[in-house]
């Protein structure tokens, strides 16, 4: 998830996390709703006028005790009697244990009633307890049902889909099994999980059943496309990904089950359940995120095993999710040649139960030995591209220098006033956002409407003022991006000491939460004929010292004429590679990305004093060695 907190006075802040963007693609025309236009909601949310203070578990406990509400401490939630299921709960806490159907998230205070499916924020719960708010106790906070158009589409697709074993053509059924790797998955397994096949779209259909009445709430379609010698899978969810909170396999979980295996794909859950007989659940958005709304459904398990995939990113996601669910009860299956993802393991004839027994505990003491780290070191060495992070698709020269966008790092970005820092950083973030990096912006200087308008223009690669008939189409696609905005706006005065504290706090936040943070900081006042340096960053040296990467948007238009801008990477802790490359601004699309046909010239930097040497062409001697910083 990204956050851009455009720092008040000299400071702006940008935080990013990773994810995957999915839209409604791959469906035949007969299965797509007629009009893509969306109705505007009249009931707009009110703007926040006062800052919302963070909530602590201690405060939640104190509130429950003050109002005489019994509760039980869980792994990631507190359990209490629900005010949404009537007033006949037992009085004493012992006999009330079985009726504690309300789960309150220890981190956010958000609640979910497992009986009535009522859910809401901590403020909603307080209003219900104190009798404030119309209809709170009558269930006005029930989980939103799918929109009417979604219900119609879900029902139409589900009715047209049929089980694989009912396909009239045996060759078509065999081809479908081969495309999805289901040659060893039995019909009984597919029947137990209610998996169907949609012939027009050549896609598997996985249902989302309501945990309360098993009503059909949504679908995920998985299409398979040939890609070279392999297969590329395309996911489509209804409702849209942000509202699709299905733990696939949840209706098959027994209340007495105390152990579960979490996977990132429905296909892997099928293979695991068939091979081991253990309860399995598939996360709705794979390794992208673990929605807080799902935490209550995982409270009953004393042991949770993550087997998310066979790459480094899956391993990192598993460690992050384990921290959210309490690492003391979590174990992780380490990726490796002999431990691929579950479906591949079954197809290779491997013993899945044996692999599960090798799962490593997610929790360990503060000190570790190299023996515990050697497999992770090997993983980074053998997966160099994945370890380098998510590459930019619009800025290939930035990939040559930074190699990619990595979690757990802090980037400082600066540039002269009026040079286009906000425009560049919005495209920089949009590039990653379209690749699934969850993005959260916060800006003190620019309103969210203006910021969203700039990013939408960059997303559409052109101004929509001249083609308003296409606005709804682009807005629908833009809305599916994992992009969010904070409601901070207005100048703030920040002293240098406070800035140092903020930089240190975000450095720790990035490390502890495996989240990439980008701070946009104004430079000191410099002469117009001088280039900015790392020392030009406003404030003390704290920002540049703490930063893993320092990016400077150099603007030479005052000296060399309009349009002379380039990006300088002056610090890179990952591999020490630094340099500069030119930027060309397109006023129509508000983008700095280089057109496909242009050839950008990449330069290497010698030091911060502006000594630059051009990269020699291949075959010539005398290349300047790259400097590295520690």
C-alpha positions in Angstrom: 0.0 0.0 0.0 1.3 3.4 -0.9 0.9 6.5 1.1 1.9 9.9 -0.3 1.7 12.4 2.6 2.7 15.5 0.8 4.4 17.1 3.7 3.4 20.3 4.9 6.0 23.0 4.7 9.1 21.3 3.5 8.0 17.7 3.8 5.8 15.4 1.8 5.4 11.7 2.4 4.6 8.7 0.2 4.1 5.2 1.4 3.7 2.1 -0.9 2.8 -1.6 -0.5 2.4 -4.3 -3.0 -0.6 -5.9 -4.6 -2.2 -6.9 -7.9 -4.7 -4.9 -10.0 -7.5 -7.0 -11.5 -10.4 -5.8 -13.5 -13.4 -7.4 -15.3 -11.6 -8.7 -18.3 -11.9 -11.8 -20.3 -15.7 -12.2 -20.2 -17.6 -12.7 -23.4 -20.0 -9.8 -24.4 -23.0 -11.9 -23.6 -21.9 -12.1 -19.9 -21.0 -8.4 -19.4 -23.6 -6.0 -18.1 -25.0 -3.7 -20.7 -23.9 -0.2 -19.6 -20.7 0.5 -17.8 -21.9 3.9 -16.5 -22.1 4.2 -12.7 -24.6 6.2 -10.8 -23.1 8.9 -8.5 -23.9 8.4 -4.8 -25.7 11.4 -3.4 -24.8 10.6 0.2 -21.2 11.7 0.2 -19.2 11.1 3.3 -18.5 14.2 5.4 -15.0 15.5 5.5 -13.0 14.9 8.7 -12.7 18.1 10.7 -10.7 16.8 13.6 -7.8 14.3 13.6 -8.8 10.7 14.4 -6.5 9.4 17.2 -5.2 5.8 16.8 -6.9 3.2 18.9 -5.2 0.8 21.2 -6.2 -2.6 22.5 -6.1 -1.2 26.1 -8.6 1.4 25.2 -10.9 -1.1 23.7 -10.7 -3.3 26.8 -11.3 -0.3 29.1 -14.4 0.7 27.1 -15.9 -2.8 27.3 -15.3 -3.0 31.0 -16.7 0.4 31.7 -20.0 -0.6 30.0 -20.1 -4.0 31.6 -19.6 -6.0 28.4 -17.8 -9.3 29.0 -15.1 -10.2 26.5 -12.5 -12.9 25.7 -9.0 -12.3 24.3 -8.3 -13.9 21.0 -5.3 -14.0 18.6 -6.1 -10.9 16.6 -9.6 -10.0 17.9 -11.6 -9.6 21.1 -14.8 -11.6 21.4 -17.9 -10.2 23.0 -21.7 -10.8 23.0 -23.3 -9.2 20.0 -25.9 -6.5 20.4 -27.3 -7.4 17.0 -28.8 -10.8 17.8 -31.4 -10.0 20.5 -31.2 -9.5 24.2 -31.3 -13.1 25.5 -27.6 -13.5 26.1 -26.5 -15.3 29.3 -25.5 -13.0 32.1 -22.3 -14.7 33.3 -19.2 -14.9 31.3 -18.7 -18.6 31.5 -22.0 -19.6 30.0 -21.7 -16.7 27.5 -18.7 -18.2 25.9 -20.7 -20.0 23.2 -22.7 -16.8 22.4 -19.7 -14.5 22.0 -20.3 -13.9 18.3 -19.0 -10.3 18.0 -15.4 -10.0 17.0 -13.5 -6.7 17.5 -10.2 -6.1 15.7 -7.5 -5.3 18.2 -5.7 -3.0 15.8 -8.6 -1.0 14.3 -11.6 -1.6 16.5 -13.7 -2.7 13.5 -16.3 -5.3 14.5 -18.1 -8.2 12.8 -21.0 -10.1 14.2 -20.7 -13.7 12.9 -24.4 -14.4 13.5 -26.1 -11.4 11.9 -23.1 -10.3 9.7 -23.4 -6.8 11.1 -20.2 -5.0 10.8 -18.8 -1.4 11.2 -16.2 0.8 12.7 -15.3 1.2 16.3 -17.4 4.5 16.4 -20.4 2.5 15.0 -20.0 0.0 17.8 -19.9 2.7 20.4 -23.0 4.3 19.0 -24.8 1.0 19.1 -23.8 0.4 22.7 -24.7 3.8 23.8 -28.0 3.9 21.9 -26.9 6.6 19.5 -27.6 6.5 15.7 -30.8 5.5 14.0 -31.3 1.8 13.4 -27.9 0.8 14.8 -29.4 -2.0 16.9 -31.9 -3.0 14.1 -29.1 -4.2 11.8 -28.5 -1.0 9.7 -24.9 -1.9 9.8 -25.3 -5.3 8.1 -22.7 -6.2 5.5 -23.6 -4.6 2.2 -25.3 -7.0 -0.3 -24.0 -7.0 -3.8 -25.5 -4.4 -6.2 -28.5 -5.4 -8.2 -26.5 -5.5 -11.5 -23.9 -7.7 -9.8 -26.5 -10.1 -8.4 -28.0 -10.4 -11.9 -24.6 -11.0 -13.5 -23.6 -13.5 -10.7 -26.7 -15.5 -11.2 -26.5 -15.5 -15.0 -22.9 -16.7 -15.0 -23.5 -19.4 -12.3 -26.5 -20.8 -14.1 -24.6 -21.1 -17.4 -21.6 -22.7 -15.7 -21.6 -26.5 -15.5 -19.4 -29.1 -13.7 -16.4 -30.3 -15.7 -17.6 -33.9 -15.7 -20.8 -32.8 -17.3 -19.2 -31.4 -20.4 -20.6 -33.2 -23.5 -17.3 -33.4 -25.2 -14.7 -35.6 -23.3 -11.9 -34.0 -25.3 -12.9 -30.5 -24.2 -13.1 -31.7 -20.6 -9.6 -33.2 -20.8 -8.2 -30.0 -22.4 -9.7 -27.9 -19.7 -8.2 -30.1 -17.0 -4.8 -29.9 -18.7 -5.0 -26.1 -19.0 -5.7 -25.6 -15.3 -3.4 -28.5 -14.1 -6.4 -30.5 -12.8 -5.5 -33.9 -14.3 -5.0 -35.4 -10.8 -7.9 -33.5 -9.1 -10.9 -35.8 -8.8 -14.5 -35.0 -9.7 -15.4 -35.6 -6.0 -13.0 -32.8 -5.0 -14.5 -30.4 -7.5 -18.0 -31.3 -6.4 -17.2 -30.8 -2.7 -15.9 -27.3 -3.4 -18.8 -26.6 -5.9 -16.3 -25.7 -8.8 -17.9 -25.2 -12.2 -16.7 -24.4 -15.7 -18.0 -21.6 -18.0 -17.6 -22.8 -21.6 -18.0 -19.4 -23.4 -15.2 -17.9 -21.4 -13.2 -21.1 -21.0 -12.9 -20.3 -17.3 -13.3 -22.1 -14.0 -15.9 -20.6 -11.7 -15.3 -20.5 -7.9 -18.3 -19.5 -5.8 -18.5 -17.2 -2.8 -21.2 -18.5 -0.4 -22.4 -16.5 2.5 -21.3 -18.0 5.8 -24.7 -17.4 7.3 -27.2 -18.9 4.8 -24.9 -20.2 2.1 -26.5 -17.8 -0.4 -24.4 -17.0 -3.5 -22.7 -13.6 -2.9 -20.1 -13.6 -5.6 -17.9 -15.4 -8.1 -14.3 -15.6 -9.2 -13.6 -16.6 -12.8 -10.2 -18.0 -13.6 -9.3 -18.0 -17.3 -6.2 -19.8 -18.8 -4.3 -18.3 -21.7 -1.4 -19.9 -23.5 1.9 -17.9 -23.0 4.9 -19.4 -24.8 5.5 -22.8 -23.2 3.5 -22.0 -20.1 0.0 -20.9 -19.1 -1.0 -17.4 -17.9 -4.0 -17.2 -15.6 -6.4 -14.2 -15.6 -8.7 -13.6 -12.6 -12.0 -11.8 -12.7 -14.1 -11.2 -9.5 -17.7 -10.2 -9.1 -18.1 -8.0 -7.1 -15.0 -6.0 -7.9 -11.8 -7.1 -6.1 -12.0 -4.5 -3.3 -15.4 -5.9 -2.2 -14.6 -9.6 -2.9 -13.9 -11.0 0.6 -14.3 -14.7 -0.1 -12.3 -17.3 1.9 -12.7 -20.1 -0.7 -13.6 -23.3 1.2 -15.1 -21.6 4.3 -18.4 -23.5 4.1 -16.5 -26.8 4.5 -14.8 -25.7 7.7 -16.1 -27.5 10.8 -16.3 -25.5 14.1 -14.1 -28.1 15.7 -11.2 -27.6 13.3 -8.2 -26.2 15.0 -5.7 -26.2 12.1 -6.0 -24.8 8.6 -3.7 -24.3 5.6 -4.0 -20.9 3.8 -3.1 -20.8 0.1 -3.0 -18.0 -2.5 -5.0 -19.8 -5.2 -8.2 -21.8 -5.2 -6.4 -24.5 -7.3 -3.9 -25.0 -4.6 -6.6 -25.5 -2.0 -8.2 -28.2 -4.1 -4.9 -30.1 -4.3 -4.1 -29.7 -0.6 -7.5 -30.8 0.6 -7.5 -33.8 -1.7 -4.0 -34.9 -0.8 -3.9 -34.3 2.9 -7.6 -34.1 4.0 -6.8 -31.0 6.0 -9.0 -27.9 6.1 -7.8 -25.4 3.5 -8.8 -21.9 2.6 -7.8 -19.7 -0.3 -7.2 -16.0 0.2 -9.4 -13.8 -2.1 -6.6 -11.7 -3.5 -3.7 -14.1 -3.2 -0.5 -12.5 -1.9 -1.8 -9.0 -2.4 -3.4 -8.5 1.0 -5.2 -10.2 3.9 -8.4 -8.0 4.3 -9.1 -7.3 8.0 -12.7 -8.3 7.5 -11.5 -11.9 7.2 -9.6 -12.1 10.6 -12.7 -13.1 12.6 -13.1 -16.2 10.5 -9.6 -17.3 11.3 -9.9 -16.9 15.1 -10.9 -20.5 15.8 -7.6 -22.0 14.5 -4.8 -22.7 16.9 -2.4 -23.3 14.1 -2.3 -21.7 10.6 0.1 -22.8 7.9 0.8 -20.5 5.0 1.7 -22.2 1.7 1.3 -19.3 -0.7 3.6 -20.0 -3.6 7.0 -20.9 -4.8 8.7 -17.5 -5.2 10.3 -14.9 -2.9 7.3 -12.6 -3.0 5.0 -15.3 -1.7 7.5 -15.9 1.1 7.5 -12.2 2.1 3.7 -12.0 1.9 3.4 -15.1 4.2 5.7 -13.5 6.8 3.7 -10.3 6.7 0.3 -12.0 7.0 1.6 -14.1 9.9 2.3 -11.0 11.9 -1.2 -9.8 11.4 -2.7 -13.2 12.6 -0.3 -13.5 15.6 3.0 -15.2 14.5 3.0 -17.5 17.5 0.3 -19.7 15.9 1.6 -19.5 12.3 4.0 -21.6 10.3 5.4 -21.0 6.8 6.2 -23.4 4.0 9.5 -22.1 2.5 9.6 -22.0 -1.3 12.1 -24.2 -3.0 12.7 -26.7 -5.9 11.4 -29.6 -3.8 8.6 -27.4 -2.3 6.7 -25.8 -5.2 3.1 -24.5 -4.8 0.6 -27.3 -3.8 -0.9 -28.0 -7.2 2.5 -28.4 -8.8 3.6 -30.6 -5.9 0.7 -32.9 -6.3 1.2 -33.1 -10.1 4.9 -33.9 -9.6 3.9 -36.8 -7.2 5.4 -35.2 -4.1 4.2 -35.9 -0.6 2.2 -32.8 0.4 1.8 -34.0 4.0 5.6 -34.3 4.3 6.1 -30.8 3.0 3.7 -29.4 5.5 5.6 -31.0 8.3 8.7 -29.0 7.2 6.9 -25.7 7.7 8.9 -23.3 9.8 7.4 -21.3 12.8 6.8 -17.7 11.9 7.8 -16.6 15.4 11.3 -16.6 16.7 13.5 -14.8 19.2 15.2 -11.5 18.5 18.5 -13.1 17.6 18.9 -15.5 14.8 21.9 -17.5 13.4 23.0 -17.7 9.8 21.7 -21.2 9.8 18.2 -19.8 10.1 18.9 -17.2 7.4 20.9 -19.2 4.9 17.8 -20.3 2.9 16.5 -16.8 2.7 19.9 -15.6 1.5 19.9 -18.4 -1.1 16.4 -17.3 -2.1 17.6 -13.7 -2.8 20.7 -14.9 -4.7 18.7 -17.3 -6.9 15.9 -14.9 -7.5 17.8 -11.7 -8.2 15.0 -10.0 -10.2 12.4 -10.7 -7.6 14.7 -9.5 -4.8 15.2 -6.2 -6.8 11.5 -5.4 -6.4 8.7 -4.4 -8.8 10.1 -2.8 -12.0 8.7 0.3 -13.5 7.0 -0.1 -16.9 7.1 3.6 -17.8 10.7 4.4 -16.6 13.1 1.7 -17.9 16.1 3.9 -17.1 15.0 4.0 -13.5 15.0 0.2 -13.5 18.6 0.2 -14.7 19.6 2.3 -11.7 17.3 1.4 -8.8 16.5 -2.1 -10.3 13.0 -2.0 -8.8 10.6 -0.9 -6.1 11.4 -2.8 -2.9 9.4 -3.2 0.3 10.9 -2.0 3.6 12.9 0.9 2.1 12.7 4.6 2.5 13.1 6.9 -0.5 13.6 10.7 -0.4 12.6 12.7 -3.4 13.3 16.4 -4.0 13.5 19.0 -6.7 13.1 22.8 -7.3 9.8 24.5 -6.8 7.8 24.4 -10.0 9.9 21.6 -11.6 7.0 19.1 -11.6 7.7 17.0 -8.5 4.1 16.2 -7.9 3.4 15.4 -11.5 6.4 13.1 -11.7 5.8 11.3 -8.4 2.1 10.8 -9.3 3.1 9.0 -12.5 5.9 7.2 -10.7 3.3 5.8 -8.2 0.7 5.2 -10.8 3.1 3.1 -12.8 3.5 0.7 -9.8 -0.2 1.0 -8.8 -1.3 -0.4 -12.2 1.0 -3.4 -11.4 -0.7 -4.1 -8.1 1.3 -2.0 -5.7 -1.3 -0.8 -3.1 -1.1 3.0 -3.0 -2.1 5.5 -0.3 -1.6 9.2 -0.9 -1.7 12.0 1.7 -1.0 15.5 0.6 -1.1 18.7 2.6 -0.6 21.0 -0.5 -2.9 19.6 -3.2 -6.5 18.6 -2.9 -7.5 15.0 -3.6 -9.7 16.0 -6.5 -6.9 17.8 -8.2 -4.5 14.9 -7.5 -6.9 12.3 -8.8 -7.5 14.4 -11.9 -3.8 14.5 -12.7 -3.4 10.7 -12.2 -6.5 9.9 -14.2 -5.1 12.0 -17.1 -1.8 10.1 -16.8 -3.6 6.8 -16.7 -5.6 7.6 -19.8 -2.5 9.1 -21.5 -4.5 12.1 -22.6 -6.8 14.8 -21.4 -10.4 13.7 -21.0 -11.8 17.3 -21.3 -11.9 16.8 -25.0 -13.5 13.4 -24.9 -16.0 13.4 -22.1 -17.9 10.5 -23.6 -14.9 8.3 -22.6 -14.8 9.5 -19.0 -17.0 6.8 -17.5 -15.0 4.1 -19.2 -11.6 5.4 -18.0 -13.1 6.2 -14.5 -14.3 2.6 -14.1 -10.9 1.3 -14.9 -9.2 3.8 -12.7 -11.5 3.0 -9.8 -10.4 -0.7 -9.9 -6.8 0.4 -9.1 -5.6 -0.2 -5.5 -5.4 3.5 -4.9 -6.5 5.5 -1.9 -6.3 9.1 -0.6 -5.9 10.6 2.9 -8.0 13.6 3.7 -5.1 15.8 4.8 -5.0 19.3 3.2 -3.7 22.7 4.2 -0.3 24.1 5.0 1.3 23.0 8.2 4.4 24.4 10.0 7.0 21.8 10.7 10.3 22.5 12.6 13.5 20.8 11.7 13.4 18.8 14.9 9.9 17.6 14.1 11.0 16.7 10.6 13.8 14.6 12.0 11.4 12.8 14.2 9.0 12.2 11.3 11.8 10.8 9.1 12.9 8.4 11.9 9.3 7.3 12.5 8.8 6.5 8.8 12.1 4.7 8.6 11.0 2.5 11.5 7.5 2.1 10.0 8.9 1.0 6.6 11.1 -1.6 8.3 8.6 -3.0 10.8 5.7 -3.2 8.3 7.6 -4.1 5.1 6.2 -1.0 3.4 8.1 1.3 1.1 7.8 4.9 2.2 8.6 7.9 -0.1 9.1 11.3 1.4 8.9 14.3 -0.9 11.0 17.0 0.7 11.5 20.6 -0.6 15.1 21.6 -1.2 17.0 24.4 0.4 17.2 27.7 -1.5 19.9 27.4 -4.1 21.2 29.6 -6.9 19.3 28.9 -10.1 22.4 28.1 -12.1 23.5 25.4 -9.7 22.3 21.8 -9.7 20.8 20.3 -6.5 22.7 17.8 -4.5 21.9 15.4 -1.7 23.0 18.1 0.7 20.4 20.4 -0.8 17.5 18.6 1.0 15.8 20.9 3.4 16.5 20.3 7.1 19.3 18.4 8.7 21.2 15.5 7.3 18.7 13.0 9.0 16.6 12.5 5.8 19.5 11.6 3.5 21.2 9.4 6.1 18.1 7.4 6.8 17.1 7.1 3.2 17.8 4.0 1.2 17.3 5.9 -2.1 17.6 9.6 -2.9 16.0 10.9 -6.1 16.5 14.5 -7.3 14.4 16.0 -10.1 16.9 18.4 -11.8 15.5 21.3 -13.7 17.9 23.2 -16.0 15.3 25.2 -18.0 16.3 28.5 -16.4 19.8 28.0 -17.9 19.5 25.8 -20.9 16.0 26.6 -22.0 12.6 25.0 -21.5 12.1 21.3 -21.1 15.6 20.4 -19.9 14.8 18.1 -17.0 16.4 14.9 -15.8 16.1 12.6 -12.9 19.2 11.9 -10.7 19.6 8.9 -8.5 22.2 10.1 -6.0 21.9 7.3 -3.4 21.1 3.6 -3.8 21.7 1.3 -0.9 20.6 -1.8 -2.8 23.6 -2.1 -5.1 25.2 1.4 -5.1 24.3 2.1 -8.7 23.7 5.9 -9.3 23.2 8.0 -12.3 21.0 10.4 -14.3 18.6 10.1 -17.2 16.7 12.8 -19.1 12.9 13.4 -18.8 10.6 14.8 -21.5 7.4 16.3 -20.3 4.2 15.7 -22.4 1.8 18.4 -21.6 -1.2 16.6 -23.2 -0.9 13.5 -21.0 0.9 15.2 -18.1 3.5 12.4 -18.2 7.3 12.3 -18.0 7.6 8.7 -19.3 9.7 8.3 -22.4 7.8 7.5 -25.6 8.5 3.9 -26.9 10.5 5.1 -29.9 12.8 7.6 -28.2 16.2 6.5 -26.9 17.0 7.9 -23.5 20.7 8.5 -22.8 21.7 7.1 -19.4 24.6 8.8 -17.6 26.7 7.7 -14.6 27.4 10.1 -11.8 30.9 10.4 -10.3 30.0 12.4 -7.2 27.7 15.0 -5.8 29.7 17.9 -7.1 28.2 17.6 -10.5 31.0 15.8 -12.3 29.3 13.6 -14.9 30.7 11.2 -17.4 28.7 9.9 -20.3 28.4 6.1 -20.6 30.7 5.0 -23.4 29.4 3.0 -26.3 30.0 -0.7 -26.4 33.5 -1.8 -27.6 35.3 1.4 -26.4 37.7 1.5 -23.5 37.9 3.9 -20.6 34.6 3.3 -18.9 34.3 5.0 -15.6 33.7 2.6 -12.7 30.4 3.0 -10.8 30.6 4.5 -7.3 28.8 2.8 -4.5 27.5 4.3 -1.2 27.2 2.6 2.1 
